[in-house]
Amino acid sequence: QVQLVEAGGGSVQAGGSLRLSCAVFGYTYDDYCLGWFRQGPGKEREGVAGLYTGGGSTYYADSVKGRFTISQDNTKNTLYLQMNSLKPEDTAMYYCAADLLCGGGSWAAGLVDTHFGYWGQGTQVTVSS
């Protein structure tokens, strides 16, 4: 059973930084896709950043390009999201998710949440102005 556990959320002032982490348990087979999603108050869930573990290809939503960086550790068991220059509109619950069938990490369709079958419990990020 695949489990994802996020950590690293918190409260920060605008312009500050946070790093989220996502530990992946229970899957050590083929390469797959990992993604960060977020859902702010009264908003729909949004795909923020994605990464393919088998080569590191990445995807970023336009709203976070140049500010957020997704990465993985050498064991491929931990995913990170470095968030810099945070804005109040980045306030949201952030979720890590895994798509075990993504087959190569083509991000042509962006981050499609229905493709991700495994989700963490979420970690709250609050950015004050």
C-alpha positions in Angstrom: 0.0 0.0 0.0 1.5 3.3 -1.1 1.5 6.0 1.6 2.5 9.7 1.3 3.3 11.8 4.3 3.7 15.6 3.9 5.5 17.9 6.3 6.9 21.4 6.3 3.9 23.6 6.1 3.5 26.6 8.4 2.9 30.4 8.5 5.1 32.9 6.8 5.0 36.5 5.7 4.8 37.5 2.1 8.2 37.2 0.5 9.3 34.4 2.7 10.2 30.8 2.0 9.0 27.3 3.0 10.1 23.9 2.0 7.6 21.1 1.9 8.6 17.4 2.0 6.7 14.3 1.1 7.9 10.9 2.2 6.8 8.0 0.0 6.3 4.6 1.6 5.4 1.2 0.1 6.5 1.5 -3.6 9.9 0.7 -4.9 9.3 -0.6 -8.3 9.0 1.3 -11.6 9.5 5.0 -11.9 6.4 7.1 -11.6 5.1 10.7 -11.3 4.8 12.7 -8.1 2.9 16.0 -7.9 2.1 18.8 -5.5 -1.4 20.1 -5.5 -3.1 22.8 -3.5 -6.5 23.9 -2.5 -7.1 27.4 -1.1 -10.2 28.5 0.7 -13.1 28.6 -1.7 -11.0 27.6 -4.6 -10.7 24.5 -6.8 -7.8 22.1 -6.4 -4.8 23.3 -8.5 -1.8 21.3 -9.7 1.3 23.2 -8.7 4.3 21.1 -9.7 5.1 17.6 -10.9 8.1 15.4 -11.3 8.9 12.1 -13.0 11.2 10.0 -10.8 12.8 8.3 -13.7 14.6 11.2 -15.2 13.5 14.2 -13.3 11.3 15.9 -15.9 9.3 18.6 -14.2 6.2 20.6 -14.6 5.2 23.9 -13.0 1.9 25.8 -13.1 2.3 29.3 -14.5 1.4 30.7 -11.1 4.5 29.3 -9.4 7.1 29.3 -12.2 10.3 30.9 -11.1 9.3 30.8 -7.4 8.8 27.1 -6.6 11.2 24.2 -7.3 10.2 20.6 -7.1 12.9 18.0 -6.5 13.5 14.5 -5.1 16.3 13.0 -3.0 18.7 10.4 -4.3 16.7 7.5 -2.9 13.6 8.8 -4.8 11.7 8.3 -1.6 11.3 11.9 -0.7 9.8 14.7 -2.7 10.4 18.3 -2.0 8.8 21.6 -2.9 10.9 24.7 -2.2 8.7 27.7 -2.2 10.3 31.1 -2.4 8.9 34.6 -2.8 5.6 33.4 -1.3 2.5 35.5 -1.8 -0.8 35.6 0.1 -2.5 33.9 -2.8 -0.2 30.8 -2.2 -2.2 30.2 1.0 -3.7 26.7 0.7 -3.6 23.2 1.9 -0.8 21.5 0.0 -1.1 17.8 -1.0 1.5 15.4 -2.3 0.2 12.8 -4.8 1.5 9.8 -6.8 0.5 8.6 -10.2 2.1 5.1 -10.6 1.0 4.7 -14.2 2.2 8.0 -15.8 4.5 6.1 -18.1 7.3 8.6 -18.7 6.5 12.0 -17.3 5.1 13.8 -20.3 3.5 16.9 -18.8 1.7 17.9 -22.0 -1.7 17.8 -20.2 -0.3 19.5 -17.1 -1.1 18.0 -13.7 -4.4 16.1 -13.9 -5.5 15.3 -10.4 -7.7 12.4 -11.5 -4.6 10.6 -12.8 -3.1 10.6 -9.3 -4.4 7.6 -7.3 -2.5 8.1 -4.0 -2.7 11.2 -1.8 -1.2 12.5 1.4 -3.1 14.1 4.2 -2.0 17.6 3.3 0.0 20.3 5.0 -1.3 23.9 5.5 0.6 26.8 4.1 -0.5 30.3 5.3 1.1 33.5 3.8 0.3 36.8 5.5 0.7 40.2 3.8 
